[in-house]
Amino acid sequence: MNYADYRRNYVLGGLDSDRLTESPFELFTQWQQQAIDAALKDPTAAALATIEPSGNLWQRMVLLKKVSQGGFVFFTNYASNKARALTIDARSSLLFPWNELDRQVTVTGVVEKIAARESDDYFARRPRESQLGAWASSQSNPIASRAHLVSAYEKVAQRFEGEDIPRPSHWGGFRLVAREIEFWQGGEHRLHDRFRYVANNDTWQVTRLQP
């Protein structure tokens, strides 16, 4: 494959300034709902970037579960690579790649752990199988084989058979408190529309950026 020859034009429409909202969260919610209505696969998925203890950058996909209190909430094992990195350096970024709509949203800020009660409430709504998986997996740690993972899952299933499954203390949510949010809408001839919101005390300053 010749990568240099692969390209496409972006023709799904632009983003005019008169369609912006005072709060970036309002516009994000509109775009997120449109991604869901368009039946995209994993419309709430985002790439989370962190600064690792080694100083390297790392990315992985997470699922957005809530937008609240000025931030974007996702859940993970608190002993995972991402959680350990965020504990040392809370700076991070989320990228929502809605490629089918010629859109992307980038969020930058710092993370904080959400309240235990919030994590409890969400964990209680998860499918039982996902609850068991949170107990069975020591996320990011080495394991000899998939058979060992399946065995750990089966042991946890037996342990909680016939019982409600409590949230493990090592599992919960983070909120990325946004300081900058950029909306990107693909445009024809690579003349894309980009608007960046930057937090300024209790208001947001909006700037149009060149593509």
C-alpha positions as CSV (number, residue, x, y, z in Angstrom):
1,M,0.0,0.0,0.0
2,N,1.2,3.5,-0.9
3,Y,0.1,5.5,2.1
4,A,0.8,8.8,0.3
5,D,-1.9,8.1,-2.3
6,Y,-4.6,7.5,0.3
7,R,-6.8,10.5,1.0
8,R,-10.4,11.7,0.9
9,N,-12.2,15.0,0.8
10,Y,-14.2,16.3,3.7
11,V,-17.6,17.4,2.5
12,L,-20.1,17.0,5.4
13,G,-20.3,20.7,6.1
14,G,-18.5,23.4,8.0
15,L,-18.8,24.9,11.5
16,D,-19.8,28.5,11.5
17,S,-19.2,30.8,14.5
18,D,-22.9,31.5,14.8
19,R,-23.5,27.8,15.6
20,L,-21.2,27.9,18.6
21,T,-22.6,27.9,22.1
22,E,-21.5,30.0,25.1
23,S,-20.5,26.8,26.9
24,P,-18.4,24.2,25.1
25,F,-20.2,21.5,27.1
26,E,-23.4,22.4,25.4
27,L,-21.9,22.1,22.0
28,F,-20.1,18.9,23.0
29,T,-23.4,17.4,24.2
30,Q,-25.0,18.2,20.8
31,W,-22.2,16.6,18.9
32,Q,-22.1,13.6,21.2
33,Q,-25.8,13.0,20.7
34,Q,-25.4,13.4,16.9
35,A,-22.7,10.7,17.0
36,I,-25.0,8.4,18.9
37,D,-27.9,9.1,16.5
38,A,-25.7,8.4,13.5
39,A,-25.2,4.9,14.9
40,L,-21.4,5.1,15.0
41,K,-19.6,2.2,16.6
42,D,-18.5,3.2,20.1
43,P,-19.7,6.8,19.8
44,T,-18.5,7.6,23.4
45,A,-15.0,6.2,22.8
46,A,-12.1,8.6,23.2
47,A,-8.3,8.3,23.2
48,L,-6.9,9.2,26.6
49,A,-3.3,10.5,26.6
50,T,-1.2,10.5,29.8
51,I,2.3,11.2,30.9
52,E,3.9,8.0,32.1
53,P,6.2,7.9,35.2
54,S,9.0,7.3,32.7
55,G,8.2,10.6,31.0
56,N,6.9,9.0,27.9
57,L,3.5,9.7,26.5
58,W,0.9,6.9,26.2
59,Q,-2.6,6.6,24.7
60,R,-5.4,4.2,25.0
61,M,-9.2,4.2,24.4
62,V,-11.6,4.8,27.2
63,L,-15.4,5.2,27.2
64,L,-17.0,8.4,28.3
65,K,-19.7,7.8,31.0
66,K,-20.7,11.2,32.1
67,V,-20.2,14.9,31.5
68,S,-20.6,16.8,34.9
69,Q,-19.0,19.4,37.1
70,G,-17.0,20.9,34.3
71,G,-15.4,17.6,33.3
72,F,-15.5,14.2,31.4
73,V,-15.9,11.1,33.5
74,F,-14.4,7.6,32.7
75,F,-13.8,4.6,34.8
76,T,-10.8,2.3,35.3
77,N,-8.8,0.1,37.7
78,Y,-7.0,2.5,40.0
79,A,-3.9,0.2,39.8
80,S,-3.8,0.3,36.0
81,N,-1.1,2.0,34.0
82,K,-3.3,5.0,33.2
83,A,-4.4,5.4,36.8
84,R,-0.8,5.2,38.1
85,A,0.3,7.8,35.6
86,L,-2.5,10.1,36.5
87,T,-1.8,9.8,40.2
88,I,1.7,11.1,39.5
89,D,0.9,13.7,36.9
90,A,-2.8,14.7,36.6
91,R,-2.4,16.4,33.2
92,S,-4.1,14.5,30.4
93,S,-6.1,14.8,27.2
94,L,-9.1,13.1,25.5
95,L,-9.6,12.9,21.8
96,F,-13.1,11.9,20.5
97,P,-12.6,10.7,16.9
98,W,-16.0,10.9,15.1
99,N,-14.4,10.2,11.7
100,E,-17.7,9.3,10.0
101,L,-19.0,12.8,10.7
102,D,-15.7,14.5,9.8
103,R,-15.4,15.7,13.4
104,Q,-13.2,15.4,16.3
105,V,-13.1,17.0,19.8
106,T,-10.0,17.4,21.9
107,V,-10.2,18.1,25.6
108,T,-7.2,19.0,27.7
109,G,-7.0,19.5,31.5
110,V,-6.3,17.7,34.7
111,V,-8.0,14.7,36.3
112,E,-9.4,14.1,39.7
113,K,-10.9,11.1,41.3
114,I,-14.7,11.3,41.5
115,A,-16.5,10.6,44.8
116,A,-16.7,7.0,45.9
117,R,-20.5,7.3,45.9
118,E,-20.5,8.2,42.2
119,S,-18.3,5.2,41.5
120,D,-20.6,3.0,43.6
121,D,-23.7,4.2,41.7
122,Y,-22.2,3.5,38.3
123,F,-20.7,0.2,39.2
124,A,-24.1,-1.0,40.4
125,R,-25.5,-0.3,37.0
126,R,-22.9,-2.3,35.1
127,P,-23.7,-5.7,33.7
128,R,-22.9,-8.4,36.2
129,E,-20.3,-9.9,33.8
130,S,-18.5,-6.6,33.7
131,Q,-18.6,-6.3,37.5
132,L,-17.0,-9.7,37.8
133,G,-14.3,-8.7,35.3
134,A,-13.4,-5.7,37.5
135,W,-12.7,-8.1,40.3
136,A,-10.9,-10.8,38.2
137,S,-8.5,-8.6,36.3
138,S,-5.4,-6.9,37.8
139,Q,-5.4,-4.5,34.9
140,S,-2.0,-3.8,33.2
141,N,-0.2,-6.5,35.2
142,P,1.4,-9.4,33.4
143,I,-0.4,-12.8,33.2
144,A,0.8,-16.1,31.9
145,S,-2.1,-16.9,29.6
146,R,-5.8,-16.2,28.8
147,A,-6.6,-19.5,30.6
148,H,-5.3,-18.0,33.8
149,L,-7.5,-14.9,33.3
150,V,-10.6,-17.1,32.6
151,S,-9.8,-19.1,35.7
152,A,-9.6,-16.0,37.8
153,Y,-13.0,-14.9,36.4
154,E,-14.6,-18.2,37.2
155,K,-13.3,-18.1,40.8
156,V,-14.8,-14.6,41.3
157,A,-18.1,-15.8,39.8
158,Q,-18.2,-18.6,42.3
159,R,-17.3,-16.3,45.1
160,F,-20.2,-13.9,44.4
161,E,-22.7,-16.5,43.2
162,G,-26.2,-15.5,44.3
163,E,-25.0,-12.2,45.8
164,D,-24.9,-8.6,44.7
165,I,-21.3,-7.7,43.7
166,P,-19.8,-4.7,45.5
167,R,-17.5,-2.3,43.8
168,P,-13.9,-3.2,44.5
169,S,-11.9,-0.5,46.2
170,H,-9.3,-0.5,43.4
171,W,-11.9,0.4,40.7
172,G,-13.6,3.8,40.1
173,G,-13.9,6.9,38.2
174,F,-11.8,9.9,37.1
175,R,-13.1,13.3,36.0
176,L,-11.0,15.2,33.5
177,V,-11.6,18.8,34.4
178,A,-11.4,20.7,31.1
179,R,-9.2,23.7,30.6
180,E,-9.3,23.7,26.8
181,I,-11.7,22.1,24.4
182,E,-11.2,22.2,20.6
183,F,-13.9,21.4,18.1
184,W,-12.7,20.3,14.6
185,Q,-15.0,20.0,11.6
186,G,-13.5,18.8,8.4
187,G,-13.8,21.1,5.4
188,E,-13.5,20.8,1.7
189,H,-10.0,21.3,0.2
190,R,-8.5,20.9,3.7
191,L,-10.0,24.2,4.8
192,H,-11.2,22.7,8.1
193,D,-13.0,24.7,10.8
194,R,-11.4,24.7,14.2
195,F,-12.6,26.5,17.3
196,R,-10.8,26.4,20.7
197,Y,-12.5,27.2,24.0
198,V,-10.1,28.2,26.8
199,A,-11.3,28.5,30.4
200,N,-10.9,32.0,31.8
201,N,-12.2,31.9,35.4
202,D,-16.0,31.3,35.0
203,T,-16.1,32.1,31.3
204,W,-14.8,30.6,28.1
205,Q,-12.7,32.5,25.5
206,V,-13.3,31.2,22.0
207,T,-10.7,31.5,19.2
208,R,-11.0,30.3,15.6
209,L,-7.8,28.6,14.5
210,Q,-6.5,28.1,11.0
211,P,-6.6,24.5,9.7
